[in-house]
Amino acid sequence: MKKLFYLLLIFPSVLYSQTSKHDSIWLPFKSFIGTWKADGISESGKGKYERTYQWIFNGNFIEIHNKSTYAPSNNNPKGEVHEDLGYFSYDKVRKTFVLRQFHIESFVNQYVLDSISSDKKTFSFKTEAIENLPKGWQAKERYRILNENTIEETFELAEPGKDFKVYSKVTLLRQK
């Protein structure tokens, strides 16, 4: 009877300590969850970047809020505020991750995971569709997890028939 009692005490904790298939699929992306800030530079000039990554809909998606504020400069006298809303999802049919971004300028980018490093610290996404740009444009998003409080993000664009060029590169620091 004593053994049964101990087994009943331990069994629930054993159940909860196991990683589900769903959790193991998402494990590489758990590092993103939180609030991040950075100072950086892009084609739009010097900017301040704010990002929030949060689980939504029972952990089936990660929602991304982005705001980038660029100070006035010679190339951009009025400055600029860019915002976009994004979602990481897992496509069970294709067995890959997808990133969708909805931009204030009316662009909608749909990326597919292009590569992930063996240490699960570098993710590269490449567009498979872009709405509201002429045909042939492409974009890449690359994330490199430097440590639990630092992520490097590189955004690249390619005009039709041309090579990718870095548009922005920032090092995001965890705020909470």
BAFI-18913 format. One record per residue: residue in one letter; z, y, x of N, C-alpha, C, O in turn. Coordinates in steps of 0.02 Angstrom, whole numbers, padded with zeros to 5 digits, always signed. Atoms other than C-alpha are relative to their C-alpha. Layout:
REM BAFI-18913
aZYXZYXZYXZYX
...
This chain:
REM BAFI-18913
m+00000-00059+00041+00000+00000+00000+00000+00063+00044-00033+00113+00028
k-00003-00057-00045+00041+00117+00143-00069+00014+00030-00088+00072+00037
k+00067-00008-00029-00131+00086+00221-00047+00033-00051-00087+00076-00033
l+00042-00029+00052-00216+00128+00056+00016+00074-00009-00029+00115-00017
f-00021-00070+00007-00116+00289+00042-00031+00042+00056-00057+00096+00043
y+00027-00037-00057-00170+00345+00218-00077+00005-00005-00106+00056+00012
l+00073+00000+00008-00350+00296+00183-00021+00052-00052-00070+00088-00041
l+00016-00049+00052-00351+00402+00025+00012+00071+00025-00024+00117+00005
l-00012-00067-00029-00279+00549+00123-00056+00020+00047-00077+00078+00048
i+00050-00015-00052-00408+00537+00262-00071+00002-00028-00111+00042-00005
f+00068+00007+00026-00563+00491+00159-00033+00067-00020-00090+00078+00000
p+00033-00063+00018-00596+00665+00084-00019+00042+00060-00072+00073+00061
s+00017-00041-00059-00589+00749+00254-00059-00031+00038-00098+00005+00068
v+00056+00033-00032-00710+00619+00325-00065+00018-00037-00116+00031-00006
l+00059-00017+00040-00830+00654+00182-00025+00070+00016-00085+00081+00025
y+00019-00068-00010-00828+00840+00210-00020+00016+00072-00053+00066+00084
s+00017-00013-00069-00845+00828+00398-00070-00024+00018-00097-00004+00070
q+00067+00024-00014-01012+00738+00389-00051+00054-00016-00043+00091-00064
t+00053-00049+00011-01167+00846+00403-00052-00031-00045-00078-00085-00030
s+00051+00025+00045-01286+00824+00258-00069+00010+00031-00076+00048+00080
k+00069-00009-00024-01474+00810+00285-00021+00073-00008-00053+00101+00036
h+00015-00070+00012-01490+00984+00209+00030+00044+00054-00003+00087+00082
d-00033-00040-00051-01362+01056+00330-00031-00010+00069-00038+00038+00107
s+00028+00013-00066-01440+00972+00481-00069+00032+00007-00087+00054+00062
i+00065-00034-00003-01612+01042+00437+00010+00074+00016-00028+00103+00056
w-00012-00072-00007-01540+01219+00429+00042+00018+00061+00049+00077+00077
l-00045-00012-00056-01425+01200+00580-00026+00052+00050+00012+00096+00070
p+00024-00049-00050-01538+01298+00702+00002+00073-00026+00004+00119+00015
f+00003-00067+00028-01539+01448+00583+00070+00029-00017+00075+00087-00035
k-00068-00024+00017-01350+01461+00554+00022+00057+00045+00063+00099+00024
s-00018-00054-00046-01337+01576+00706-00020+00068-00025+00009+00119-00005
f+00024-00064+00025-01430+01712+00612+00048+00032-00050+00050+00094-00055
i-00041-00027+00054-01302+01731+00472+00048+00053+00026+00086+00041+00072
g-00044-00055-00019-01213+01898+00485-00037+00066-00003-00093+00071-00028
t+00027-00068-00002-01243+02083+00511-00013+00018+00073+00028+00005+00117
w+00023-00013-00068-01337+02144+00664-00024+00072+00006-00048+00101-00043
k+00027-00067-00013-01381+02313+00743-00029+00001+00070-00013-00039+00114
a+00030-00008-00066-01486+02371+00889-00032+00069+00006-00048+00101-00044
d+00043-00056-00017-01568+02518+00973-00060-00031+00035-00053-00079+00073
g+00059+00030-00031-01745+02484+01025-00059+00047+00000-00053+00105-00018
i+00061-00040-00003-01921+02544+01048-00057-00041-00028-00060-00102-00021
s+00058+00033+00029-02082+02505+00958-00058+00049+00003-00053+00103+00031
e+00058-00044+00005-02254+02578+00927+00018+00063-00040-00015+00114-00033
s-00021-00058+00040-02164+02695+00804+00048+00045+00038+00065+00099+00013
g-00045-00041-00040-02049+02761+00941+00068-00033+00007+00077-00092-00007
k-00068+00024-00008-01864+02744+00978+00030-00009-00069+00022+00033-00113
g-00026+00014+00066-01772+02665+00834+00069-00030+00000+00093-00055+00050
k-00063+00034+00013-01610+02603+00762-00015-00054-00051-00047-00041-00102
y+00016+00058+00040-01618+02431+00685+00063-00029-00031+00115-00035+00002
e-00055+00032+00036-01504+02353+00555-00027-00061-00035-00079-00058-00069
r+00021+00062+00033-01518+02173+00494+00060-00034-00030+00115-00033-00003
t-00050+00043+00031-01419+02065+00376-00035-00064-00021-00086-00064-00054
y+00023+00067+00018-01448+01878+00358+00055-00032-00041+00112-00035-00019
q-00051+00033+00042-01360+01789+00215-00030-00058-00039-00089-00057-00059
w+00021+00057+00041-01369+01623+00124-00005+00023-00072+00036+00062-00096
i+00005-00012+00072-01429+01632-00056-00020-00066-00034-00043-00113-00001
f+00020+00057+00042-01459+01506-00197+00023-00067+00029-00017-00109+00047
n-00032+00062-00022-01338+01370-00142-00022-00021+00071-00027-00081+00085
g+00018+00016-00069-01391+01382+00040-00070-00026+00009-00086-00056+00060
n+00069+00023-00005-01574+01345+00004-00046+00050+00034-00102+00033+00053
f+00040-00053-00030-01636+01510+00075+00046+00045+00041+00106+00050+00028
i-00035-00054-00035-01585+01643+00200-00037+00063-00017-00097+00069-00006
e+00029-00065+00017-01614+01819+00138+00013+00049+00058+00067+00051+00086
i-00003-00046-00057-01650+01952+00269-00013+00071-00026-00064+00085-00056
h+00010-00071+00015-01625+02139+00241-00010+00035+00067+00031+00027+00113
n+00015-00035-00061-01703+02248+00374-00012+00074-00014-00046+00092-00062
k+00013-00072+00003-01698+02436+00399-00007+00024+00072+00037+00014+00114
s+00013-00027-00066-01775+02519+00552-00014+00074-00009-00058+00094-00047
t+00006-00072+00006-01757+02707+00573-00023+00028+00067+00008+00017+00119
y+00029-00028-00061-01866+02799+00699+00006+00076-00001-00011+00108-00051
a-00008-00073-00006-01826+02975+00758-00068+00033+00008-00116+00001+00030
p+00063-00036-00011-01962+03108+00759-00018-00001+00074+00025+00002+00118
s+00025+00000-00069-02071+03103+00915-00068+00035+00001-00093+00054-00052
n+00066-00032-00005-02234+03178+00979-00052-00040-00039-00095-00010-00073
n+00048+00043+00036-02331+03029+00908+00017-00007-00074-00026-00027-00113
n-00023+00010+00068-02230+03026+00748+00047+00058-00019+00108+00048-00024
p-00041-00061+00008-02169+03206+00710+00050-00003-00058+00102+00030-00054
k-00046+00003+00057-02087+03162+00543+00051-00056+00007+00099-00059-00032
g-00043+00059-00004-02002+03004+00604-00021-00049-00053-00071-00040-00087
e+00020+00053+00047-02003+02850+00496+00060-00044-00017+00103-00057+00026
v-00049+00051+00020-01892+02733+00397-00040-00058-00027-00078-00052-00075
h+00034+00061+00021-01957+02557+00380+00052-00048-00029+00106-00057-00001
e-00043+00051+00029-01879+02428+00265-00042-00060-00019-00099-00053-00039
d+00032+00060+00027-01922+02250+00224+00054-00049-00021+00111-00047+00003
l-00043+00053+00026-01845+02105+00133-00035-00065+00017-00094-00073+00002
g+00031+00063-00020-01874+01930+00199+00040-00060-00022+00098-00054-00041
y-00032+00063+00019-01834+01750+00162-00023-00056+00046-00083-00066+00055
f+00014+00063-00034-01823+01596+00271+00007-00054-00053+00055-00054-00091
s-00004+00056+00045-01860+01440+00169-00023-00062+00037-00055-00058+00089
y+00023+00063-00029-01890+01257+00207-00048-00032-00048-00031-00047-00105
d+00052+00031+00040-02052+01184+00141+00006-00076+00010-00013-00102+00062
k-00012+00073-00006-02007+01001+00106-00066-00039+00004-00067-00092+00036
v+00064+00035-00001-02189+00951+00080-00030+00002+00071-00052-00049+00097
r+00029-00007-00067-02249+01020+00248+00051-00015+00055+00033-00021+00114
k-00055+00013-00047-02079+00986+00331+00002+00053+00055+00003+00038+00115
t-00004-00056-00047-02073+01157+00411+00032+00060-00034+00038+00063-00095
f-00030-00061+00025-01991+01326+00393-00054+00053-00011-00104+00056+00025
v+00045-00055+00018-02079+01475+00313+00041+00064-00002+00098+00063-00024
l-00031-00066+00004-02037+01659+00330-00046+00044-00041-00105+00051-00025
r+00038-00047+00041-02094+01780+00196+00033+00068+00005+00094+00074-00001
q-00026-00068-00005-02076+01968+00217-00037+00045-00049-00098+00041-00056
f+00027-00048+00047-02102+02104+00088+00017+00069+00027+00075+00088+00030
h-00009-00064-00034-02127+02275+00170-00007+00059-00046-00046+00057-00095
i+00001-00060+00039-02099+02448+00099-00071+00030-00003-00089+00064-00051
e+00068-00025-00002-02278+02490+00150-00048-00042-00041-00108-00029-00042
s+00035+00045+00046-02336+02353+00028-00032-00060+00035-00069-00098+00003
f+00024+00060-00033-02379+02222+00160+00045-00059-00020+00105-00051-00029
v-00037+00062+00011-02327+02044+00122-00024-00049+00052-00083-00068+00053
n+00018+00047-00054-02324+01927+00271+00031-00068-00015+00090-00073-00031
q-00025+00069+00006-02308+01739+00256-00013-00034+00067-00070-00044+00087
y+00002+00033-00066-02268+01654+00421+00019-00073-00008+00055-00092-00055
v-00021+00070-00003-02252+01470+00462+00029-00010+00071+00006+00021+00119
l-00030+00014-00064-02143+01403+00603-00054-00028+00046-00083-00080+00032
d+00052+00019-00048-02262+01391+00751+00029-00045+00055-00003-00093+00077
s-00033+00041-00050-02138+01320+00876+00075+00014+00000+00098+00067-00021
i-00072-00007-00010-01954+01292+00909+00015-00036+00066-00008-00092+00078
s-00014+00029-00065-01885+01260+01082+00045-00061-00006+00078-00070-00057
s-00039+00062+00002-01801+01095+01124+00075+00014-00006+00111-00027-00034
d-00072-00017+00006-01632+01183+01138+00016+00036-00066+00073+00056-00077
k-00006-00031+00067-01661+01259+00963+00026+00073+00005+00062+00096-00039
k-00022-00070-00011-01634+01436+01032-00057+00050-00005-00045+00110-00009
t+00057-00044+00006-01811+01506+01021-00046-00024-00055-00067-00082-00056
f+00041+00015+00058-01912+01512+00861-00060+00046+00000-00053+00106+00012
s+00060-00040+00004-02091+01572+00845-00034-00013-00067-00049-00071-00084
f+00034+00004+00064-02172+01608+00677-00066+00037+00006-00070+00090+00038
k+00066-00032-00001-02357+01650+00654-00025+00005-00072-00015-00041-00113
t+00022-00010+00069-02436+01721+00497-00054-00050-00020-00098-00068+00020
e+00054+00039+00030-02538+01610+00385-00033+00040-00056-00085+00021-00081
a+00029-00045+00051-02569+01751+00260+00033+00069+00007+00093+00074+00018
i-00025-00069+00002-02552+01941+00257-00035+00034-00058-00096+00036-00062
e+00028-00037+00056-02576+02039+00097-00004+00074+00018+00038+00101+00054
n+00009-00072-00004-02641+02218+00095-00017+00026+00070-00003+00083+00086
l+00030-00019-00064-02719+02220+00268-00070-00031+00001-00081-00083-00031
p+00067+00031-00003-02903+02189+00307+00004-00071+00029+00048-00086+00069
k+00004+00069-00023-02950+02008+00339-00002-00004+00076-00034+00038+00109
g+00002+00011-00072-02920+01944+00515+00061+00023+00038+00071+00002+00095
w-00062-00021-00033-02756+02030+00556+00048-00060+00004+00049-00102-00040
q-00051+00051-00008-02618+01917+00622+00064+00032+00027+00062+00085+00057
a-00065-00024-00025-02434+01938+00662+00041-00060+00024+00032-00116+00001
k-00047+00051-00025-02301+01841+00757+00070+00030+00000+00079+00089+00015
e-00071-00018-00007-02112+01849+00747+00031-00053+00046+00023-00113+00034
r-00033+00047-00045-02013+01772+00889+00073+00020+00006+00090+00078+00018
y-00072-00010-00005-01825+01753+00891+00027-00043+00057+00010-00102+00062
r-00031+00037-00055-01726+01703+01045+00075+00012-00004+00098+00068+00003
i-00073-00006+00004-01541+01667+01025+00027-00001+00071+00024-00053+00105
l-00025-00005-00067-01462+01728+01185+00072-00026+00005+00090-00058+00055
n-00067+00027+00006-01284+01687+01132+00022+00011-00073-00018+00036-00113
e-00020-00004+00071-01181+01685+00971+00001+00071-00028+00003+00080-00089
n-00002-00069+00023-01180+01875+00964-00062+00041+00019-00062+00102+00011
t+00059-00037-00023-01353+01920+01031-00064-00039-00016-00071-00098+00002
i+00065+00029+00015-01528+01886+00965-00054+00050+00022-00049+00109+00007
e+00057-00041-00019-01688+01952+01042-00057-00014-00049-00074-00072-00061
e+00054+00006+00048-01827+01985+00918-00062+00036+00026-00058+00094+00046
t+00063-00030-00021-02009+02016+00965-00050-00006-00057-00060-00061-00084
f+00051-00001+00053-02141+02067+00837-00066+00019+00033-00070+00069+00068
e+00066-00012-00029-02325+02057+00887-00053+00004-00054-00047-00029-00106
l+00057-00007+00046-02485+02108+00799-00065-00012+00038-00071+00002+00097
a+00068+00008-00028-02667+02062+00829-00050+00025-00051-00052+00002-00108
e+00055-00023+00041-02813+02157+00758-00052-00055-00003-00053-00100+00040
p+00052+00052+00004-02961+02052+00701-00038-00008+00065-00065+00040+00093
g+00037+00015-00061-03039+01967+00852+00033+00021+00065+00002+00016+00118
k-00033-00024-00060-02911+02037+00974+00063-00041+00014+00087-00078-00029
d-00061+00035-00020-02760+01968+01068+00061+00034-00030+00059+00092-00050
f-00064-00027+00024-02581+01991+01012+00027+00051+00049+00021+00043+00110
k-00034-00051-00040-02490+02147+01073+00070+00009-00029+00079+00008-00090
v-00069-00012+00022-02303+02178+01066+00003+00067-00037-00017+00118-00010
y-00009-00060+00039-02266+02303+00928+00072+00025+00007+00084+00085+00014
s-00070-00018-00010-02077+02299+00944+00038-00058+00031+00021-00116+00022
k-00044+00050-00030-01944+02209+01042+00070+00030+00001+00081+00083+00030
v-00068-00025+00004-01759+02230+01007+00049-00057+00016+00035-00116+00006
t-00055+00047-00012-01597+02147+01058+00054+00017-00051+00089+00068-00045
l-00047-00011+00054-01488+02131+00904+00069-00025+00020+00077-00079+00049
l-00069+00018-00015-01299+02129+00923+00039-00011-00065+00035+00029-00111
r-00038+00017+00060-01186+02046+00796+00055+00053-00013+00091+00072+00033
q-00052-00047+00020-01075+02168+00701+00056-00036-00036+00115-00019-00029
k-00048+00043+00035-00989+02038+00591-00034-00062-00025-00002-00105-00055
